[in-house]
Amino acid sequence: MVTLNLDHETLIQYLQSADLTLKSMAFQSIFYSYYQREINYAFLLLDEIEDARDIGQLTFLQFWQLAKYSHIDSFTGYIRRMTHTNCLRTLKERASFKSNQAEYLRNSPAYEKASFDQAPELKAAIEKAIDSLRPSHRMAFQLYYIQNMRQKDGAEMMGVTTQNFKNYIHLAVANLRTQLSSFFDL
């Protein structure tokens, strides 16, 4: 991993350099400083780890392809704004896809209203219970149970130890059991 301890102006000069070695070194330094942070931010907005990784890659690809860097006052703010914009675009695409999918299902001859109405109160209770978890517990729960991520990878993604990750999962499940006990014989 290459990280340069250079000031903002020098990094800008290196990024605009015709020398690809200097440009690459400056980019790698910025990439390693911000990439994981931006993936975590994207995950908080998108709730999908694969989408968050895609957003991280897209953001830094766009950053690499910039023609000029001199207008950037803060790498932190500029990269965060790029990530945020890419997340909003993804959320908009998801909403459009879900709308089109719902329209297709409504017009499908196989559509049965009853299949969508089964236990709506349970679904709402589960969503409410997950939403009420502490952010770290919710993120660990979603990474492990919903995204099927290994504990080691989830811990790395969250920037915590594997043991802390396991504890977050345990606490999340215990909290969900308590909140949903009225629906099940637990």
FIRORO-150920 format. One record per residue: residue number from 1; residue in three letters; x, y, z of N, C-alpha, C in turn. Coordinates in pm, 1 decimal, decimal comma. Layout:
N
(NUM "Ala" (X Y Z) (X Y Z) (X Y Z))
...
! end
This chain:
186
(1 "Met" (85,7 -117,5 0,0) (0,0 0,0 0,0) (90,0 123,5 0,0))
(2 "Val" (62,1 213,3 -93,4) (139,6 335,6 -105,3) (57,6 451,3 -49,2))
(3 "Thr" (109,4 517,1 50,8) (44,3 637,9 98,7) (148,0 747,3 104,4))
(4 "Leu" (112,1 860,9 55,6) (201,8 975,2 55,0) (154,8 1075,1 158,5))
(5 "Asn" (246,0 1122,2 236,1) (212,6 1225,9 332,4) (243,0 1360,7 269,9))
(6 "Leu" (161,1 1397,4 174,3) (181,5 1521,8 101,2) (64,9 1615,5 129,2))
(7 "Asp" (93,5 1742,4 116,5) (-14,0 1839,3 135,9) (-107,5 1837,8 15,3))
(8 "His" (-220,4 1903,0 32,9) (-326,6 1904,7 -67,3) (-276,3 1954,7 -203,9))
(9 "Glu" (-202,9 2064,9 -203,2) (-156,9 2123,6 -329,6) (-61,8 2030,1 -404,8))
(10 "Thr" (24,7 1961,6 -331,0) (118,3 1869,2 -395,6) (44,3 1750,5 -454,7))
(11 "Leu" (-55,4 1699,0 -382,9) (-135,6 1589,1 -437,7) (-207,1 1633,5 -565,4))
(12 "Ile" (-258,4 1754,6 -566,2) (-323,7 1808,2 -686,6) (-224,0 1813,7 -802,1))
(13 "Gln" (-104,1 1862,7 -775,9) (-1,4 1870,5 -879,9) (32,4 1731,8 -932,9))
(14 "Tyr" (46,1 1635,0 -843,6) (76,6 1497,9 -886,0) (-37,8 1438,5 -967,8))
(15 "Leu" (-162,4 1465,3 -927,2) (-277,3 1412,8 -1000,7) (-287,3 1470,8 -1141,2))
(16 "Gln" (-242,7 1593,6 -1158,8) (-248,8 1659,4 -1289,7) (-120,4 1638,7 -1369,4))
(17 "Ser" (-25,8 1566,3 -1312,9) (103,4 1545,3 -1376,5) (90,6 1458,3 -1501,3))
(18 "Ala" (175,8 1485,8 -1598,8) (182,3 1401,8 -1718,5) (254,2 1271,1 -1686,2))
(19 "Asp" (328,9 1270,7 -1578,6) (401,1 1151,1 -1534,3) (301,3 1056,4 -1466,1))
(20 "Leu" (272,1 944,1 -1531,6) (173,3 851,3 -1479,1) (215,5 789,6 -1346,0))
(21 "Thr" (342,9 779,7 -1321,0) (390,0 725,6 -1193,3) (349,7 818,2 -1079,0))
(22 "Leu" (370,9 948,8 -1096,1) (331,8 1044,4 -992,7) (180,3 1046,9 -974,8))
(23 "Lys" (109,3 1047,6 -1088,0) (-36,9 1050,2 -1080,7) (-88,7 924,6 -1011,2))
(24 "Ser" (-32,4 810,5 -1044,7) (-74,3 685,2 -985,0) (-45,0 682,0 -834,6))
(25 "Met" (70,6 730,3 -794,2) (105,9 733,6 -652,1) (10,2 823,4 -574,1))
(26 "Ala" (-20,7 938,9 -629,4) (-112,1 1031,3 -562,1) (-252,1 970,2 -552,7))
(27 "Phe" (-297,6 908,3 -662,3) (-429,5 845,2 -663,2) (-436,2 731,9 -561,0))
(28 "Gln" (-334,2 647,3 -558,1) (-332,4 536,2 -462,3) (-336,0 587,2 -318,9))
(29 "Ser" (-264,5 693,5 -293,7) (-264,6 750,8 -159,4) (-405,7 796,2 -120,1))
(30 "Ile" (-471,7 862,0 -211,1) (-608,8 908,7 -184,7) (-703,8 789,2 -175,0))
(31 "Phe" (-687,0 693,6 -264,3) (-771,8 574,5 -264,8) (-763,7 500,6 -131,6))
(32 "Tyr" (-643,1 472,6 -85,8) (-626,7 399,0 39,6) (-672,3 479,8 161,0))
(33 "Ser" (-672,0 609,0 149,3) (-717,6 693,4 260,4) (-870,2 699,5 269,9))
(34 "Tyr" (-940,4 688,5 157,2) (-1084,2 714,1 155,4) (-1172,6 596,5 115,3))
(35 "Tyr" (-1119,0 497,1 48,1) (-1201,5 391,7 -11,5) (-1292,3 321,9 91,0))
(36 "Gln" (-1236,4 269,1 199,3) (-1316,2 195,4 296,2) (-1421,2 284,9 361,3))
(37 "Arg" (-1384,8 406,5 388,3) (-1478,2 502,9 447,7) (-1598,1 525,2 354,5))
(38 "Glu" (-1571,4 535,8 226,0) (-1679,8 560,0 130,1) (-1767,8 437,0 112,0))
(39 "Ile" (-1709,7 318,4 118,4) (-1790,5 196,5 111,3) (-1883,4 189,8 231,6))
(40 "Asn" (-1830,1 220,2 349,8) (-1913,4 218,8 470,2) (-2028,3 319,4 458,4))
(41 "Tyr" (-1999,4 437,7 406,7) (-2102,7 539,2 388,8) (-2208,7 489,8 288,9))
(42 "Ala" (-2163,1 433,1 178,2) (-2256,7 382,6 77,7) (-2342,9 270,3 135,6))
(43 "Phe" (-2283,2 185,2 218,6) (-2360,0 77,1 279,4) (-2469,7 132,5 370,5))
(44 "Leu" (-2438,8 237,3 444,1) (-2539,9 297,2 531,6) (-2658,4 350,5 450,7))
(45 "Leu" (-2631,5 399,6 330,2) (-2739,7 452,1 246,7) (-2813,0 343,0 170,0))
(46 "Leu" (-2740,1 240,3 126,8) (-2797,9 141,5 36,1) (-2839,5 10,1 101,9))
(47 "Asp" (-2783,7 -21,3 217,5) (-2811,9 -146,8 287,8) (-2776,4 -271,5 207,3))
(48 "Glu" (-2690,4 -259,4 111,1) (-2646,4 -373,2 30,1) (-2494,9 -361,8 14,2))
(49 "Ile" (-2422,0 -460,4 63,4) (-2276,7 -452,3 61,2) (-2221,0 -455,7 -81,3))
(50 "Glu" (-2279,5 -535,5 -166,8) (-2229,4 -542,4 -304,9) (-2252,0 -410,1 -377,4))
(51 "Asp" (-2367,7 -350,2 -356,5) (-2393,7 -219,6 -416,3) (-2297,5 -114,9 -360,2))
(52 "Ala" (-2269,6 -124,2 -230,9) (-2176,3 -28,6 -168,8) (-2037,0 -41,9 -229,4))
(53 "Arg" (-1992,8 -164,6 -251,0) (-1861,2 -184,9 -314,4) (-1861,4 -131,8 -457,2))
(54 "Asp" (-1969,9 -156,3 -529,1) (-1979,8 -104,5 -666,1) (-1973,1 48,4 -666,7))
(55 "Ile" (-2040,5 110,9 -572,1) (-2038,9 256,7 -562,4) (-1896,9 305,3 -532,8))
(56 "Gly" (-1828,3 237,5 -442,1) (-1689,8 274,5 -411,2) (-1602,1 268,4 -534,1))
(57 "Gln" (-1614,2 161,1 -610,5) (-1535,0 147,3 -732,1) (-1571,9 253,7 -834,6))
(58 "Leu" (-1700,0 276,3 -852,2) (-1745,5 377,3 -947,8) (-1695,3 515,6 -908,8))
(59 "Thr" (-1704,1 548,5 -780,6) (-1660,1 679,8 -733,6) (-1513,2 702,4 -764,3))
(60 "Phe" (-1429,5 604,6 -735,0) (-1286,6 624,0 -758,1) (-1249,8 613,3 -905,8))
(61 "Leu" (-1326,9 539,9 -983,4) (-1306,5 541,1 -1127,9) (-1336,8 680,6 -1182,2))
(62 "Gln" (-1447,8 737,9 -1138,0) (-1482,4 874,0 -1180,7) (-1376,4 974,3 -1134,9))
(63 "Phe" (-1326,9 954,9 -1014,0) (-1223,5 1044,8 -961,5) (-1096,7 1035,2 -1046,1))
(64 "Trp" (-1057,3 914,3 -1085,1) (-937,8 894,0 -1168,0) (-955,2 960,1 -1303,9))
(65 "Gln" (-1076,2 957,1 -1357,2) (-1102,0 1008,3 -1491,4) (-1121,1 1159,6 -1498,2))
(66 "Leu" (-1119,2 1227,2 -1384,1) (-1133,0 1372,4 -1386,2) (-1021,4 1433,8 -1470,3))
(67 "Ala" (-1056,5 1533,9 -1548,8) (-956,1 1601,2 -1631,8) (-877,4 1703,3 -1550,1))
(68 "Lys" (-945,1 1768,3 -1458,3) (-879,6 1870,1 -1375,7) (-912,2 1843,7 -1229,9))
(69 "Tyr" (-815,3 1870,1 -1146,2) (-832,8 1851,2 -1002,6) (-818,6 1982,4 -926,0))
(70 "Ser" (-781,2 2087,4 -994,1) (-749,7 2213,5 -926,7) (-870,7 2276,6 -856,9))
(71 "His" (-991,8 2241,4 -898,0) (-1112,2 2298,5 -837,7) (-1149,5 2230,9 -705,7))
(72 "Ile" (-1078,8 2126,4 -665,7) (-1111,6 2051,2 -544,2) (-1047,9 2119,0 -423,8))
(73 "Asp" (-1132,3 2166,0 -333,5) (-1082,8 2229,8 -211,3) (-1054,8 2127,0 -102,5))
(74 "Ser" (-1132,9 2020,1 -100,9) (-1119,3 1916,6 2,0) (-1146,0 1781,3 -61,6))
(75 "Phe" (-1048,8 1691,7 -52,5) (-1070,8 1557,6 -106,5) (-1183,9 1488,2 -31,2))
(76 "Thr" (-1187,4 1506,3 98,3) (-1290,0 1442,0 180,6) (-1429,7 1482,4 133,4))
(77 "Gly" (-1453,5 1609,9 120,6) (-1585,2 1658,6 78,6) (-1617,9 1622,5 -65,0))
(78 "Tyr" (-1520,2 1634,1 -152,4) (-1543,8 1608,1 -294,0) (-1576,0 1460,2 -318,3))
(79 "Ile" (-1497,5 1372,6 -258,7) (-1520,0 1229,0 -277,0) (-1650,1 1186,9 -210,5))
(80 "Arg" (-1681,1 1243,8 -94,3) (-1807,1 1210,4 -27,2) (-1925,0 1253,2 -112,6))
(81 "Arg" (-1917,3 1370,3 -174,3) (-2025,7 1418,9 -260,9) (-2041,6 1325,9 -381,5))
(82 "Met" (-1930,2 1280,4 -438,6) (-1939,0 1186,2 -551,1) (-2006,8 1056,5 -506,8))
(83 "Thr" (-1967,4 1004,3 -391,4) (-2026,4 881,1 -338,7) (-2175,8 901,3 -314,4))
(84 "His" (-2210,4 1012,2 -252,4) (-2350,4 1042,1 -221,5) (-2433,9 1049,2 -350,2))
(85 "Thr" (-2383,0 1117,1 -449,5) (-2453,7 1129,9 -577,6) (-2471,6 993,4 -642,6))
(86 "Asn" (-2367,5 911,0 -639,7) (-2378,3 777,1 -698,1) (-2477,9 690,6 -621,5))
(87 "Cys" (-2483,9 705,8 -489,7) (-2582,0 632,1 -409,0) (-2723,8 675,9 -443,7))
(88 "Leu" (-2744,2 806,0 -456,0) (-2877,7 855,7 -492,2) (-2920,3 803,2 -628,3))
(89 "Arg" (-2828,0 798,6 -720,9) (-2857,9 745,5 -854,3) (-2898,2 597,4 -844,0))
(90 "Thr" (-2826,7 522,9 -762,2) (-2858,1 380,7 -744,0) (-2994,6 363,4 -678,3))
(91 "Leu" (-3023,6 443,5 -577,0) (-3154,5 434,8 -511,1) (-3267,4 468,4 -608,2))
(92 "Lys" (-3244,0 566,2 -693,7) (-3344,2 603,7 -793,9) (-3366,1 488,0 -891,9))
(93 "Glu" (-3257,2 423,5 -933,9) (-3268,8 309,2 -1024,5) (-3343,2 193,9 -958,0))
(94 "Arg" (-3314,5 171,2 -829,8) (-3385,3 66,1 -755,7) (-3534,7 93,7 -750,4))
(95 "Ala" (-3569,8 218,3 -718,8) (-3711,0 255,2 -708,9) (-3779,8 235,8 -843,3))
(96 "Ser" (-3713,1 274,4 -950,5) (-3769,5 257,7 -1084,2) (-3787,2 108,6 -1115,2))
(97 "Phe" (-3686,4 28,0 -1080,1) (-3694,7 -115,9 -1104,2) (-3809,2 -176,9 -1025,3))
(98 "Lys" (-3820,8 -140,3 -896,2) (-3927,9 -195,4 -813,0) (-4064,6 -154,4 -865,9))
(99 "Ser" (-4075,7 -31,0 -912,8) (-4201,8 16,2 -968,0) (-4238,5 -62,5 -1093,2))
(100 "Asn" (-4139,9 -80,9 -1180,7) (-4163,7 -157,5 -1303,2) (-4196,1 -302,8 -1271,5))
(101 "Gln" (-4127,0 -357,9 -1172,3) (-4151,5 -496,4 -1133,0) (-4291,7 -511,4 -1075,1))
(102 "Ala" (-4331,7 -417,9 -989,8) (-4465,7 -422,9 -930,2) (-4572,6 -411,3 -1038,4))
(103 "Glu" (-4549,9 -322,5 -1134,4) (-4645,1 -306,1 -1244,8) (-4656,5 -435,6 -1326,0))
(104 "Tyr" (-4544,0 -498,7 -1350,9) (-4543,5 -625,3 -1424,6) (-4623,2 -730,8 -1347,4))
(105 "Leu" (-4598,6 -738,7 -1215,7) (-4668,8 -838,4 -1135,1) (-4818,9 -812,0 -1131,3))
(106 "Arg" (-4856,8 -686,9 -1120,1) (-4999,8 -653,9 -1117,3) (-5068,0 -693,3 -1247,6))
(107 "Asn" (-4997,3 -682,9 -1357,4) (-5054,1 -715,6 -1488,3) (-5034,0 -861,9 -1525,5))
(108 "Ser" (-4963,8 -936,2 -1443,1) (-4937,0 -1076,3 -1470,6) (-5060,4 -1160,6 -1441,3))
(109 "Pro" (-5090,4 -1259,5 -1525,8) (-5205,9 -1345,5 -1498,3) (-5185,3 -1430,1 -1372,3))
(110 "Ala" (-5061,7 -1451,4 -1332,2) (-5034,1 -1533,9 -1214,3) (-5045,6 -1454,6 -1084,4))
(111 "Tyr" (-5075,1 -1326,5 -1096,3) (-5081,8 -1240,2 -977,8) (-5197,8 -1281,8 -887,7))
(112 "Glu" (-5166,6 -1303,6 -761,9) (-5270,0 -1334,0 -664,3) (-5252,4 -1239,2 -547,2))
(113 "Lys" (-5349,7 -1160,4 -524,2) (-5343,5 -1061,2 -416,9) (-5314,6 -1125,7 -281,6))
(114 "Ala" (-5370,4 -1240,2 -257,4) (-5355,0 -1305,4 -127,6) (-5208,3 -1336,6 -97,4))
(115 "Ser" (-5129,2 -1370,4 -198,1) (-4990,2 -1406,1 -173,4) (-4909,5 -1287,3 -122,4))
(116 "Phe" (-4953,3 -1167,2 -150,1) (-4882,2 -1048,4 -103,7) (-4934,9 -999,0 30,9))
(117 "Asp" (-5050,1 -1048,8 73,7) (-5110,8 -1000,1 196,7) (-5086,9 -1091,5 316,2))
(118 "Gln" (-5009,3 -1196,9 299,4) (-4986,7 -1288,9 409,2) (-4900,2 -1223,1 515,8))
(119 "Ala" (-4952,5 -1219,4 635,1) (-4883,4 -1168,7 754,4) (-4817,6 -1032,2 734,7))
(120 "Pro" (-4893,0 -931,1 690,0) (-4831,4 -799,8 672,4) (-4785,5 -739,2 804,4))
(121 "Glu" (-4857,8 -773,1 914,1) (-4815,8 -719,1 1043,4) (-4683,1 -778,3 1089,4))
(122 "Leu" (-4657,2 -904,4 1054,9) (-4527,8 -965,2 1089,8) (-4416,0 -898,9 1010,6))
(123 "Lys" (-4437,6 -879,0 881,6) (-4336,6 -813,4 798,9) (-4306,7 -673,5 853,1))
(124 "Ala" (-4411,1 -599,1 885,1) (-4392,2 -463,9 938,6) (-4319,0 -467,9 1072,2))
(125 "Ala" (-4351,9 -565,1 1155,6) (-4286,1 -576,5 1286,3) (-4138,7 -610,3 1271,5))
(126 "Ile" (-4107,1 -698,0 1177,2) (-3967,0 -734,5 1153,3) (-3888,9 -613,7 1103,6))
(127 "Glu" (-3946,0 -541,5 1007,2) (-3877,5 -422,6 955,2) (-3857,5 -317,7 1064,1))
(128 "Lys" (-3960,8 -299,0 1146,6) (-3951,3 -201,9 1256,0) (-3846,1 -246,0 1357,2))
(129 "Ala" (-3842,6 -374,2 1388,7) (-3746,0 -426,2 1486,1) (-3603,0 -410,4 1434,0))
(130 "Ile" (-3580,4 -440,8 1307,8) (-3446,1 -425,5 1250,3) (-3406,2 -278,7 1248,2))
(131 "Asp" (-3499,9 -192,7 1209,8) (-3470,9 -49,0 1205,8) (-3440,1 8,7 1343,7))
(132 "Ser" (-3494,6 -53,9 1448,6) (-3473,9 -0,8 1583,0) (-3341,1 -44,9 1644,9))
(133 "Leu" (-3271,2 -137,4 1579,6) (-3141,9 -181,8 1632,9) (-3041,2 -67,6 1630,0))
(134 "Arg" (-2944,1 -72,5 1721,1) (-2834,1 24,1 1717,1) (-2765,3 10,0 1581,8))
(135 "Pro" (-2714,1 118,8 1524,8) (-2654,5 112,2 1391,1) (-2547,4 3,6 1375,3))
(136 "Ser" (-2460,4 -11,5 1474,6) (-2355,3 -113,1 1463,7) (-2414,3 -253,4 1467,6))
(137 "His" (-2517,1 -274,5 1549,2) (-2581,3 -405,5 1557,2) (-2656,5 -436,1 1428,0))
(138 "Arg" (-2726,7 -333,7 1375,8) (-2801,8 -351,9 1250,9) (-2707,8 -383,8 1135,4))
(139 "Met" (-2596,7 -310,8 1128,1) (-2502,2 -332,6 1019,3) (-2443,7 -473,9 1027,9))
(140 "Ala" (-2403,7 -518,0 1147,6) (-2348,6 -653,0 1164,8) (-2453,7 -758,4 1129,2))
(141 "Phe" (-2576,2 -738,8 1175,1) (-2685,1 -831,8 1145,6) (-2707,8 -842,9 994,8))
(142 "Gln" (-2713,8 -728,1 927,8) (-2739,7 -728,5 783,8) (-2622,8 -789,7 706,3))
(143 "Leu" (-2501,0 -757,7 747,1) (-2385,9 -815,4 678,1) (-2383,8 -967,1 692,1))
(144 "Tyr" (-2410,1 -1015,6 811,3) (-2397,6 -1158,3 837,5) (-2517,7 -1238,3 788,4))
(145 "Tyr" (-2638,5 -1195,5 825,1) (-2756,9 -1274,8 793,4) (-2820,0 -1242,3 658,6))
(146 "Ile" (-2815,1 -1117,3 618,5) (-2882,2 -1080,1 493,3) (-2785,5 -1087,2 375,4))
(147 "Gln" (-2662,5 -1036,7 395,1) (-2564,3 -1038,2 287,4) (-2480,6 -1166,1 286,2))
(148 "Asn" (-2500,0 -1253,4 385,8) (-2425,6 -1379,8 396,9) (-2274,4 -1360,7 396,6))
(149 "Met" (-2228,9 -1257,5 463,9) (-2086,2 -1228,8 470,7) (-2024,2 -1306,3 587,3))
(150 "Arg" (-1903,1 -1354,7 567,1) (-1831,5 -1422,7 675,6) (-1804,3 -1323,1 787,9))
(151 "Gln" (-1794,9 -1374,5 910,1) (-1773,2 -1287,3 1025,5) (-1643,5 -1208,9 1012,8))
(152 "Lys" (-1539,3 -1273,3 966,6) (-1409,9 -1205,8 951,2) (-1421,2 -1090,0 852,9))
(153 "Asp" (-1489,0 -1113,5 740,2) (-1505,8 -1008,4 638,6) (-1596,0 -896,5 688,4))
(154 "Gly" (-1701,2 -933,4 760,2) (-1791,0 -832,5 816,0) (-1720,1 -744,6 917,7))
(155 "Ala" (-1638,5 -807,6 1001,6) (-1562,4 -731,9 1101,1) (-1466,2 -635,8 1032,6))
(156 "Glu" (-1400,7 -683,6 928,8) (-1308,0 -598,4 853,1) (-1382,0 -482,2 788,7))
(157 "Met" (-1498,6 -510,5 733,3) (-1578,7 -408,0 667,2) (-1620,1 -298,7 766,2))
(158 "Met" (-1654,6 -340,5 888,8) (-1698,5 -245,1 989,6) (-1581,6 -180,8 1063,8))
(159 "Gly" (-1463,3 -237,0 1046,5) (-1346,9 -182,2 1115,3) (-1342,9 -218,4 1263,0))
(160 "Val" (-1393,7 -337,8 1297,5) (-1392,6 -385,3 1435,2) (-1328,8 -523,4 1439,4))
(161 "Thr" (-1303,3 -573,4 1560,5) (-1248,4 -708,0 1573,9) (-1357,2 -809,9 1543,1))
(162 "Thr" (-1314,9 -930,4 1511,0) (-1410,4 -1037,6 1483,6) (-1496,3 -1064,6 1606,4))
(163 "Gln" (-1436,9 -1058,5 1724,6) (-1513,1 -1080,6 1847,1) (-1620,3 -973,6 1866,7))
(164 "Asn" (-1586,8 -848,4 1841,3) (-1687,7 -741,8 1851,1) (-1799,6 -764,3 1750,4))
(165 "Phe" (-1762,4 -807,1 1629,9) (-1862,0 -835,1 1526,5) (-1957,4 -944,2 1574,5))
(166 "Lys" (-1902,3 -1052,5 1632,1) (-1985,7 -1160,5 1685,2) (-2077,8 -1108,3 1795,8))
(167 "Asn" (-2024,3 -1023,9 1881,7) (-2105,1 -966,5 1989,6) (-2219,8 -883,1 1933,8))
(168 "Tyr" (-2192,6 -802,6 1830,3) (-2297,0 -721,5 1768,0) (-2408,8 -810,2 1712,8))
(169 "Ile" (-2369,6 -920,0 1647,3) (-2468,6 -1012,3 1591,5) (-2552,3 -1073,1 1704,4))
(170 "His" (-2484,4 -1119,7 1809,5) (-2554,0 -1180,6 1922,7) (-2653,0 -1082,3 1985,0))
(171 "Leu" (-2609,8 -959,5 2008,1) (-2697,5 -858,5 2068,3) (-2814,5 -823,7 1975,5))
(172 "Ala" (-2788,4 -818,1 1845,6) (-2895,5 -789,0 1749,4) (-3001,3 -898,8 1752,3))
(173 "Val" (-2956,5 -1024,8 1749,5) (-3051,5 -1137,0 1750,4) (-3130,5 -1138,6 1881,1))
(174 "Ala" (-3062,4 -1115,4 1994,1) (-3131,5 -1112,5 2123,4) (-3237,0 -1001,8 2125,1))
(175 "Asn" (-3201,9 -886,4 2072,3) (-3295,6 -774,1 2067,9) (-3414,2 -807,3 1977,8))
(176 "Leu" (-3388,0 -867,9 1863,0) (-3496,5 -903,7 1770,2) (-3588,8 -1008,4 1832,4))
(177 "Arg" (-3529,8 -1106,7 1902,5) (-3612,8 -1208,2 1969,0) (-3707,4 -1143,4 2069,3))
(178 "Thr" (-3655,2 -1049,8 2146,8) (-3737,1 -982,0 2247,1) (-3849,9 -904,7 2180,3))
(179 "Gln" (-3815,2 -830,1 2075,7) (-3916,6 -746,5 2010,4) (-4021,3 -828,3 1935,7))
(180 "Leu" (-3983,4 -945,8 1886,6) (-4074,8 -1025,1 1804,6) (-4134,4 -1143,6 1880,2))
(181 "Ser" (-4115,0 -1149,8 2010,6) (-4160,1 -1265,0 2089,7) (-4311,7 -1284,3 2082,3))
(182 "Ser" (-4385,4 -1178,6 2060,8) (-4531,6 -1192,0 2054,0) (-4577,2 -1269,4 1929,4))
(183 "Phe" (-4491,3 -1280,5 1828,5) (-4527,2 -1350,5 1706,0) (-4488,5 -1498,3 1708,4))
(184 "Phe" (-4397,7 -1533,5 1798,0) (-4343,5 -1669,0 1799,6) (-4342,2 -1724,2 1941,0))
(185 "Asp" (-4339,5 -1853,5 1950,4) (-4319,9 -1919,9 2080,3) (-4171,2 -1940,6 2098,5))
(186 "Leu" (-4102,3 -1839,5 2151,1) (-3957,0 -1846,8 2168,0) (-3919,0 -1878,9 2309,9))
! end
